[in-house]
Amino acid sequence: MCGIAGLIDPKISNKEKVIGDMVSAIVHRGPDNDGFYVDGNVGLGMRRLSIIDLATGEQPITSKDGTLLIFFNGEIYNFKELREDLVVRGYAFKTHSDTEVILHMYEEYGEKMLTKLRGMFTFCIYHTIDKKIFIARDFFGIKPLYYLLQGEKIVGFSSEIKSFLQFPGFKKEINDNAVYNYLSFQYNPLIETFFKNVFKLPPGHFLSIDLNNNRTEIKKYWSFDFSPEERLSEDKTREKIYETMKDSVEHHMIADVPVGAFLSGGIDSSIITTLMQKIRGERKIKTFTVGFSTLTEGNEAKETSNFLGTDHTEIKIGPEEYFKVLPKAVYHFDEPVADPSAIGLYFVAREARKHVKVVLSGEGADELFGGYNIYLAPIAREKMIWLPKSFISLFINLPFSFFGKNYLKRVSMRLEDWYIGNASIFNKKEVDLLWKDRRKNEVKTLSLDSLYKQASALNDSEKMQYIDINTWLVGDILAKADKMTMANSLELRVPFLDIEVAKLARTLPAKFKWKNGVTKYLLREAFQKIIPENTRNRKKLGFPTPIRDWFTKDRTDVYDTILDNEYINTHLNTKNIRNLIDEHIAKKVDNSRKIYLLLMLAIWYDVFIKQKV
């Protein structure tokens, strides 16, 4: 696991210093050592977190003739199998690393090698003679990759945006489009970032650059789609889920350093930990969980830990610790992500790093196997379809709130008109009221029409899964998983997002995902009697964070940070924001998520633009 960076500009004369500074900005991603390559056209570098082949896996690794070299961030879990095939084909290896396997795979198969990889990755391969660069990002976007434009030319790339702060001529200009969409999604769903001229390479894409003519190509090489097979046997599929997950976990445990697991009170992390402990045998797996002084999943996690016999550690944090670390967390995020649970992940990663170098976690299970409770809404909607629209309209237009009002609104609307993903903080009308009038015509809202069109053959619950896999998963779930663990030099692996697991999950019919109000039905069944029944039957809770109770009248530091912020004052209606805060303090409305979103935006501006922190 590493962080990679590069500059691609022959006009920069002091390439050694610039690439050195870019790489130093991401030292937390790889504190063990570094590596560089510089010529007249490029400066390439990396920071390494040594996981596999500790002795000979230093980068860059070059081809036999020296014409190709590679810088790699990630892990390839089937590298041993791929290596055996390459040896048969005549390739000789000078290391035992997965990095060298990728390089020889590229020599043998070119870009077609990408779909043969099983793992998480971003990597850069440079042809020193032909002056061509090939950069690729993994299937689901587990590992990040950003690139920088000057004019129409890509002049740099990195695992994190903060590297570009060291790039000659880089201007810290705010991209209002990203901020505007962030208000609704709680993260930035665009390919554009919060910084003008900085973009994300999308998941399942590669980038090729010919330095001879500055020709650039960004191309999709893989995408996930659902293809339900209604004739699948429930019994055989249940067994296949178990065996496929076991195989995935076994591959994800490959490492030359200690490996542990994040263990919450839910089924996903319990499945991962159960399989790890079975594979490990009598040697105890180290597991970690985090809770808050007033709200914790510790008891549920401990129940699973006791059942399995893991070596378990639980930490608890309070509001002062939580708020104190926000500027540091925002710095590591690069862009604000207003998911309160991300900070809990930062703390548990910090604790885990004292004991292990790698952890496995349960991200991706909900998206692939249908785990979010909101996926049940279209199923419940079918039971209410007989209600007259006039009757529903009467209730949703009542001038006061009541339990179930939002649900009735959804019943009366097309899915495409209200579902933008698993989180929706400010709706479109609220964003328009919040954003200052004179700026409304200067921004654009992300349209999900193309995604809904691609998913048109699916039922509504599967459409929701598809939207989340293409937006929420990469923009929130995987972003916080990568950034909060790498901030602590800890590698996080996600066995549910293994390519073999994905191949199976795409075939599951709806009846295997949702049954009698139960989410992830067949996944739960596959682990019957293997994990505690209370855990197996527990409903999705998310990661509870008590910010609602923390935003009291005494938290003037939080409200001043928001209301005194320069960007918020020039772009948003602070009168509306003050009303939100007052309503929450008076306990009239729970506006905690909205306040938190604005707080993270204000801190981001202070950290990156004003450099106050």
DRENLUM-79250 format. One line per 8 residues: number of its first residue (from 1); for each residue x, y, z of C-alpha. Coordinates in steps of 0.05 Angstrom, whole numbers. Example, Ala and Ser with C-alpha at 12.3 -4.5 7.8 and 13.67 -1.06 7.14 Angstrom:
# residues 2
1> 246 -90 156; 273 -21 143 .
***
This chain:
# residues 613
1> 0 0 0; 28 67 -20; 15 136 -46; 37 155 -116; 48 222 -150; 75 250 -215; 88 313 -254; 85 312 -330 .
9> 115 377 -355; 182 385 -391; 181 460 -374; 191 447 -300; 266 450 -290; 271 430 -216; 231 365 -223; 270 330 -167 .
17> 248 382 -116; 176 388 -140; 163 313 -141; 199 307 -75; 152 358 -44; 90 326 -77; 108 259 -48; 126 288 21 .
25> 55 315 25; 28 243 26; 81 212 71; 26 185 116; 5 138 61; 74 105 62; 121 121 120; 168 62 107 .
33> 207 88 47; 202 125 -19; 222 119 -91; 232 166 -151; 245 171 -225; 260 235 -262; 277 250 -334; 267 309 -380 .
41> 192 299 -386; 168 271 -320; 180 267 -246; 149 205 -214; 149 185 -141; 116 145 -86; 114 133 -11; 112 60 10 .
49> 75 24 65; 109 -43 63; 58 -101 65; 82 -154 15; 155 -171 0; 185 -126 53; 256 -139 30; 255 -130 -46 .
57> 190 -95 -62; 217 -24 -66; 193 19 -124; 200 36 -180; 206 -34 -209; 232 -38 -280; 224 -87 -337; 282 -132 -357 .
65> 304 -85 -412; 294 -23 -369; 245 10 -417; 184 4 -371; 177 23 -298; 119 22 -249; 95 59 -187; 38 23 -152 .
73> -12 37 -97; -55 -22 -74; -55 -97 -69; -66 -152 -121; -94 -213 -85; -85 -262 -142; -14 -241 -157; 14 -310 -140 .
81> -32 -344 -191; -16 -291 -244; 58 -298 -230; 56 -373 -243; 25 -361 -310; 76 -308 -328; 134 -355 -309; 106 -407 -357 .
89> 105 -352 -410; 179 -340 -399; 181 -280 -351; 235 -279 -298; 223 -243 -232; 273 -206 -189; 224 -193 -131; 167 -229 -96 .
97> 120 -169 -101; 53 -160 -134; 80 -95 -164; 126 -133 -211; 69 -179 -231; 28 -119 -254; 87 -94 -296; 97 -161 -331 .
105> 22 -169 -341; 23 -102 -377; 81 -125 -420; 42 -188 -439; -29 -164 -446; -28 -88 -450; -91 -53 -424; -129 -120 -427 .
113> -91 -142 -366; -135 -98 -321; -194 -145 -319; -148 -202 -299; -128 -167 -234; -162 -184 -169; -151 -128 -120; -150 -53 -106 .
121> -103 -9 -144; -80 54 -177; -15 50 -214; 28 88 -264; 70 53 -317; 119 96 -356; 152 77 -421; 219 112 -417 .
129> 235 105 -492; 167 116 -524; 149 170 -473; 80 143 -457; 44 139 -390; -10 89 -371; -49 101 -306; -107 57 -282 .
137> -156 56 -224; -190 -5 -195; -261 -30 -210; -300 2 -153; -253 60 -138; -225 32 -73; -161 71 -83; -163 144 -105 .
145> -128 179 -163; -131 253 -180; -103 291 -239; -87 364 -250; -101 404 -313; -65 467 -336; -100 492 -398; -123 429 -433 .
153> -62 389 -412; -54 339 -355; 8 361 -318; 4 321 -254; -29 264 -216; -30 239 -144; -65 194 -94; -86 258 -57 .
161> -102 329 -78; -56 360 -27; 4 340 -70; -18 393 -120; -9 447 -69; 66 437 -82; 58 442 -158; 87 505 -192 .
169> 33 554 -210; -24 516 -176; -80 563 -156; -126 545 -98; -191 565 -132; -257 538 -106; -302 500 -153; -373 523 -136 .
177> -403 466 -175; -373 416 -126; -397 456 -65; -467 463 -93; -475 388 -103; -442 373 -36; -500 408 -2; -547 354 -27 .
185> -504 292 -28; -460 305 35; -400 290 -9; -377 314 -77; -408 267 -130; -374 300 -189; -312 282 -228; -292 354 -215 .
193> -266 367 -145; -272 425 -96; -209 453 -129; -215 481 -199; -174 442 -251; -167 381 -206; -206 319 -227; -217 247 -205 .
201> -201 189 -250; -267 149 -245; -268 77 -221; -258 25 -275; -221 74 -320; -151 82 -346; -114 144 -369; -61 142 -424 .
209> -17 201 -443; 29 204 -503; 81 256 -485; 104 262 -558; 40 296 -580; 4 309 -514; -52 262 -536; -93 239 -476 .
217> -145 185 -471; -190 168 -412; -227 103 -424; -274 58 -384; -249 -14 -382; -300 -43 -333; -367 -27 -303; -414 -62 -255 .
225> -484 -82 -277; -538 -126 -247; -561 -186 -287; -609 -225 -242; -617 -298 -256; -686 -318 -231; -674 -393 -239; -617 -396 -189 .
233> -626 -449 -135; -631 -418 -66; -594 -475 -32; -537 -477 -82; -531 -401 -84; -529 -397 -8; -470 -447 -8; -436 -408 -64 .
241> -441 -343 -25; -407 -375 34; -351 -407 -7; -340 -344 -49; -336 -300 13; -289 -349 47; -244 -349 -15; -245 -273 -18 .
249> -226 -265 56; -171 -316 49; -141 -277 -10; -149 -211 27; -110 -238 86; -47 -247 44; 7 -203 76; 76 -205 107 .
257> 53 -162 165; 0 -170 220; -73 -168 196; -134 -150 239; -207 -131 228; -255 -76 244; -314 -106 282; -378 -68 292 .
265> -444 -96 317; -469 -112 247; -470 -173 203; -420 -150 150; -359 -142 194; -380 -204 234; -379 -245 170; -310 -220 153 .
273> -283 -232 223; -316 -301 228; -282 -324 164; -216 -294 185; -217 -332 250; -236 -397 216; -178 -388 167; -129 -368 222 .
281> -149 -427 267; -125 -424 339; -87 -358 331; -132 -302 353; -151 -247 304; -143 -177 331; -209 -139 325; -225 -66 337 .
289> -288 -25 348; -303 47 367; -361 78 403; -380 143 435; -388 159 509; -464 164 500; -475 116 442; -437 53 424 .
297> -439 -12 386; -389 -40 436; -436 -90 468; -457 -119 401; -384 -123 377; -363 -155 442; -417 -208 434; -389 -229 367 .
305> -318 -224 393; -334 -270 452; -369 -319 406; -308 -323 360; -254 -315 412; -219 -256 380; -169 -210 414; -215 -150 418 .
313> -202 -76 432; -257 -24 441; -244 50 446; -294 105 466; -290 178 448; -326 239 473; -349 303 439; -287 344 456 .
321> -241 292 425; -287 287 365; -291 362 350; -217 373 364; -196 324 309; -242 352 255; -191 399 222; -140 343 217 .
329> -192 295 188; -214 347 137; -142 357 117; -135 283 102; -201 281 65; -179 335 14; -253 349 2; -306 353 57 .
337> -346 290 69; -403 305 117; -411 234 143; -404 238 219; -384 164 223; -319 179 185; -288 210 247; -302 147 287 .
345> -265 110 232; -206 157 241; -202 141 316; -209 66 308; -157 66 253; -109 104 298; -118 51 352; -113 -8 305 .
353> -47 18 276; -15 8 344; -26 -67 336; -31 -85 262; -13 -56 194; -73 -83 155; -147 -89 172; -205 -121 136 .
361> -273 -87 137; -344 -97 112; -353 -40 63; -392 -57 0; -437 -111 28; -498 -66 32; -491 -40 -39; -479 -109 -71 .
369> -526 -152 -29; -582 -101 -15; -570 -83 57; -597 -13 67; -666 -7 98; -685 45 47; -682 -8 -8; -746 -37 23 .
377> -784 27 8; -804 8 -64; -827 -60 -39; -871 -28 14; -895 22 -37; -926 -34 -78; -971 -50 -18; -997 21 -17 .
385> -1007 30 -91; -1082 22 -81; -1088 87 -42; -1118 143 -83; -1068 197 -102; -1116 250 -77; -1115 217 -8; -1039 215 -6 .
393> -1035 287 -31; -1082 310 24; -1035 284 78; -968 305 49; -994 377 40; -1012 384 113; -974 444 142; -940 405 197 .
401> -893 346 204; -914 277 227; -884 208 228; -888 177 159; -898 242 120; -833 234 82; -851 162 67; -918 184 37 .
409> -882 235 -5; -838 180 -34; -898 136 -48; -928 191 -90; -865 204 -131; -824 167 -183; -760 139 -155; -720 180 -206 .
417> -750 244 -177; -727 235 -105; -672 183 -98; -602 211 -107; -567 160 -62; -563 137 9; -555 206 37; -594 268 19 .
425> -583 327 66; -612 389 33; -664 375 -20; -665 415 -85; -714 467 -59; -673 477 5; -608 484 -34; -639 538 -78 .
433> -661 575 -15; -593 567 16; -551 587 -45; -550 662 -57; -595 683 -115; -541 718 -155; -500 654 -159; -554 603 -178 .
441> -543 609 -252; -468 598 -244; -472 527 -218; -497 461 -245; -530 402 -210; -508 331 -222; -559 293 -263; -569 219 -250 .
449> -611 210 -313; -557 170 -349; -549 122 -290; -624 112 -285; -626 99 -359; -572 46 -353; -613 13 -297; -680 19 -332 .
457> -691 -56 -336; -683 -66 -261; -736 -60 -207; -735 2 -164; -696 -29 -106; -642 -53 -154; -641 16 -186; -626 44 -117 .
465> -568 -5 -110; -542 15 -178; -545 89 -162; -508 77 -96; -453 34 -127; -439 89 -177; -443 149 -130; -449 138 -54 .
473> -402 78 -51; -343 113 -83; -358 184 -60; -373 170 13; -361 98 36; -295 84 1; -270 155 6; -275 156 82 .
481> -248 85 87; -186 102 47; -172 171 74; -184 158 148; -143 94 150; -86 120 108; -84 182 152; -59 133 204 .
489> -15 93 157; -62 34 161; -83 -8 101; -157 -24 96; -181 -82 53; -253 -95 32; -268 -168 15; -341 -154 -4 .
497> -316 -113 -62; -273 -170 -89; -285 -179 -164; -306 -252 -153; -357 -232 -100; -383 -178 -148; -392 -229 -204; -436 -270 -158 .
505> -475 -212 -128; -495 -185 -196; -533 -249 -211; -576 -250 -148; -650 -241 -161; -690 -193 -116; -720 -251 -77; -651 -269 -52 .
513> -637 -199 -27; -703 -178 5; -753 -224 38; -808 -210 89; -777 -143 107; -707 -173 116; -648 -141 78; -589 -182 52 .
521> -633 -243 60; -590 -297 28; -525 -268 53; -553 -275 124; -576 -345 109; -508 -365 83; -479 -353 152; -534 -384 194 .
529> -506 -420 256; -437 -392 240; -445 -323 271; -489 -306 332; -564 -305 316; -572 -236 346; -519 -210 299; -545 -247 239 .
537> -615 -219 248; -596 -148 268; -624 -94 224; -578 -44 190; -562 11 239; -507 48 203; -453 76 248; -489 116 301 .
545> -457 183 320; -492 227 372; -482 294 338; -556 310 347; -544 312 423; -476 345 416; -502 406 379; -529 442 440 .
553> -534 516 455; -466 512 488; -430 494 423; -420 566 402; -351 546 374; -386 504 322; -437 556 303; -386 612 300 .
561> -342 570 255; -400 565 206; -429 635 211; -363 672 210; -336 633 151; -317 676 92; -340 628 37; -407 614 71 .
569> -421 688 80; -408 703 7; -444 643 -23; -499 621 25; -556 655 62; -532 659 133; -602 679 157; -627 610 135 .
577> -568 577 170; -581 615 234; -654 591 232; -630 519 223; -586 526 284; -639 559 326; -691 506 308; -643 451 328 .
585> -622 483 394; -696 492 411; -707 418 393; -761 436 343; -727 400 285; -667 353 282; -621 394 237; -557 361 262 .
593> -537 332 194; -546 399 160; -506 435 213; -452 383 209; -448 389 133; -440 464 138; -388 456 193; -345 409 150 .
601> -350 458 92; -328 516 136; -269 476 165; -248 454 95; -246 527 73; -206 547 134; -157 490 127; -143 492 52 .
609> -159 563 30; -147 607 90; -96 560 121; -121 579 190; -109 510 219 .
***
